[in-house]
Amino acid sequence: MGSAQRRRGGTFLQHGSVLLGVDEDRLRTLFPTTADPLATLTTLEVALGHRPKFDDVAAALAAGFEREHGLELRPEGLSADEAATVDRLVRDKYASDAWLMGPA
């Protein structure tokens, strides 16, 4: 599992990953020079004793997130104003050479 969070004022962005399970042979193929690539990994399959379905995990995470933060997640996507803000930021900020190249 990996997770990161950025907080600014009353808002936050959460990014994370949760392993449902792992294909041990494939993992060893991907990391051939690592003596034991499973040594630092855990999965929900190990913790629960069975590999849960993706949709069940997504629903449980969403419900816990709503409960913890006292909010309601809405799957309908961005509002027109939010989409316009995204377009403006991409055009005016994130697509600029200054943003992409960083400080000289």
N, C-alpha and C positions, 0 to 999 in steps of 0.2 A: 504494500500500500504506500501511496505517496500522497501528500496533501500540502497545499499552500493557500494562504489567505492574505488578502490586502484589504485593509480597513482605511476608510477616509470619512470622517464625520460620522453620519448615521448610516453609511452604506458600506458594503463589503463585497468582495468578489472571492468566491471559493472555487478552487480547482483541486481535483483529486482523482485518485484511481484506487480501485479495490479489486484485487484478484479473486475471481470466483473459484478458480482452480488453475492448475498448471500442467502442461504436457512436459514431463520430466525429460524425455528423450530429446524433444525439440529444444528445450532450454539448454541442455548440455551441448547440443550442436551449435546453438547461437553463441555460446560462451565457452569455446573449447579450451581456453587457457585458464579459466577459473576452476580451481580445484573442486569446489562444491558450490555451484551457483544457487542451490536451494538453501544453503546455510542461513541466509539472512532474510529469506522469504517466508511469508505466511499467507494463507489463503482462507477464504470463507469455507472452502471444502474441508480443510484441516480443522478449523475452529468448530464447525457444525457437525462434522462427520458425514456430510453429503454435499454434493455440488448444487447450490441453489440455482434456480432459473433467474436469468437476467432481469426479467420483468418484476419478479418478486423482490429482488434486491433494490431495484430502482424505486418501487412503490414504498418499501420500508425506509429507504433513505429520505425520500421526499416527505413522508409522514413525520419522521423524526426531526427533519429540518424545520418543518412547519411548527411542530410542537415546541421545539427548543427556542425558536426565534419569534413565536407568536405572530406568524404571518400565513398567508395563503398563497401557494404557488399557482400560477396560471399558465397552462400549457399553450395558450393561444398565440404566443409570440410577441413581437414588438408592436407597439402602437405606431401610428403614422408619424407622430412627433419623434418617437425614439428612432425610427428608421431614418428619418430626415437628419437627425443628429449624427447617426452613424455615417451616413453618406457625406455629411459636411466634414466630420473629423477625418474620414479616410481621404477625401479630396484635399482638404486644407492643411492637414497636419501629418498624418501617417504615411502619405504617399510622397512627402517632400524628401529631397535629398538630405536636408539637415536632420530629419528624424531617422532616416534609414542609415545614414553614414555615421551619425553621432558626432561628438566634438572632434575637431581636427587635432 
